[in-house]
Amino acid sequence: MASPALPGLFFCFAACVLLVFACVSAPTWEKISFMNVDTGGSTLHFGVFGYTGSGTHVGYRFPPSLLGFEDTRLNSGVIHNLTFVLILHPIAAGLAGLAVIFGLCGAAYSRIGTIFMSISAALATLVTLVVWVIDMVLWGLARNRINGHTGAHATYGNANWLVLGALVSLFIGFCAGTVGICGRYRNRRTAANTY
């Protein structure tokens, strides 16, 4: 008999993997980025902890020398502070990972593990929702400002959609975990007496 926690565990694990991939975006892994900017001669990839050619750090400014123009609105305090908030991606991944750990306890026929998986998945869902909205605002503003300048073309990267997939997966995992709380769990003492 399969554990009632397994569907929620599966979706929480999928969300955790997607969020970890989004966290190791550019400059760590250039194939995954939140925004790609074609400057004519090269392509810049922007991620959680920096962009192509930058060091890995929390919070950054958009490079005017690399983009080929200076835009004070793009490097304003609000936009710069939004790059600091990108640290919510690893926090959401950590909460999803915690939900997976609790889900493993729930899969071992422990109702309390499933309860904690659902709580962790709910928190991870809220954090992921907040960070996805921030992603859309930050990268949408940056893309519009860069595309308004001649010579550079910005597009959304694939990490935005990884975070959206993680958000949907976490929500389904939360719902499945909540339903799984009401599932049948065998009593260890009863199970030991039947053998």
Salt bridges, closest charged atoms under 4 A:
ASP71 OD2 - ARG145 NE 2.81
ASP135 OD2 - HIS89 NE2 2.81
